[in-house]
């Protein structure tokens, strides 16, 4: 008797379809978890990590480059003002808004206002 050559291909196709269904279900669950605020936010509390969004314009030590120096920005602006600038940006100064979330902006604003930007 000859073996049917279609059976291995059919098994592979069935296994592929099952794998796609399982992966899709996992993806939908992850999407729901992220949408409900269950995403990973462990980096949000670390200003040293968040500041990497700023160094391109404000310099590696926040000393100023194409953007102004942020080293003593707390002397000029309050925490709330710094947070507002981070969230909304300043078109007149070329500062785009929305580079970080509101929670991350609050962490950055407090850190910068405390004078940590120059260290």
C-alpha positions in Angstrom: 0.0 0.0 0.0 1.1 3.5 -0.8 0.9 6.2 1.9 -1.2 9.2 1.1 1.2 12.2 0.6 -1.6 14.7 1.5 -1.8 13.7 5.2 1.5 15.4 6.3 0.6 18.6 4.6 -2.9 18.5 6.2 -1.4 17.9 9.6 1.0 20.9 9.2 -1.9 23.1 8.0 -4.1 22.1 11.0 -1.2 22.7 13.4 -0.5 26.1 11.8 -4.2 27.1 12.2 -4.3 26.0 15.8 -1.1 28.0 16.5 -2.6 31.1 14.9 -5.7 30.8 17.0 -3.7 30.4 20.2 -1.4 33.3 19.4 -4.3 35.5 18.4 -6.1 34.8 21.7 -2.9 35.7 23.7 -2.6 38.9 21.7 -6.2 39.9 22.4 -5.7 39.3 26.1 -2.5 41.4 26.1 -4.2 44.2 24.2 -7.1 44.2 26.7 -4.6 44.3 29.6 -2.7 47.2 28.1 -5.9 49.1 27.3 -7.0 48.7 30.9 -3.8 50.2 32.3 -2.2 46.9 33.1 0.8 47.5 30.9 4.3 47.6 32.3 5.2 51.0 33.7 8.2 50.1 35.8 10.4 52.5 33.8 7.9 55.4 34.3 9.2 56.0 37.8 12.9 56.4 36.7 13.7 59.9 35.5 17.1 58.8 34.3 15.4 56.6 31.8 12.7 59.1 30.8 15.2 61.9 30.2 16.5 60.0 27.2 13.6 61.5 25.3 15.0 65.0 26.0 18.7 64.6 25.4 18.5 64.8 21.7 17.5 68.5 21.9 18.7 69.5 25.3 22.1 67.8 25.3 23.4 64.7 27.0 23.8 66.5 30.4 20.8 68.8 29.7 23.3 71.6 29.2 21.5 72.8 26.1 21.9 72.1 22.4 19.2 72.9 19.9 16.9 73.3 23.0 17.7 75.4 26.1 19.6 74.2 29.1 17.4 72.3 31.7 20.1 72.2 34.4 18.5 74.9 36.6 15.1 75.0 35.1 13.5 74.7 38.6 14.8 78.3 39.3 12.7 79.6 36.4 9.5 77.5 36.4 7.5 75.6 39.1 6.9 71.9 38.9 3.4 72.5 37.4 4.7 74.8 34.8 7.5 72.4 33.8 4.9 69.6 33.6 2.6 71.7 31.5 5.5 72.4 29.1 6.4 68.8 28.8 2.9 67.7 28.2 1.8 70.4 25.8 5.1 71.7 24.4 5.9 75.2 23.4 5.5 76.0 19.7 7.2 79.3 20.1 10.3 77.5 21.3 10.1 74.5 19.1 9.3 72.1 22.0 6.9 69.4 20.9 4.4 68.1 23.3 3.3 64.6 24.0 6.7 62.9 24.0 5.9 61.2 27.3 2.7 60.3 29.1 1.2 62.6 31.8 2.4 60.4 34.6 5.9 60.4 33.1 5.8 64.1 32.6 4.9 64.5 36.3 8.0 62.5 37.3 10.3 64.4 35.0 8.9 67.8 36.1 9.5 67.0 39.7 13.0 65.7 39.0 13.9 68.7 36.9 12.5 71.2 39.4 14.6 69.6 42.2 17.7 70.5 40.2 18.6 67.0 39.3 18.8 67.8 35.6 22.4 68.9 35.8 23.8 65.9 37.6 
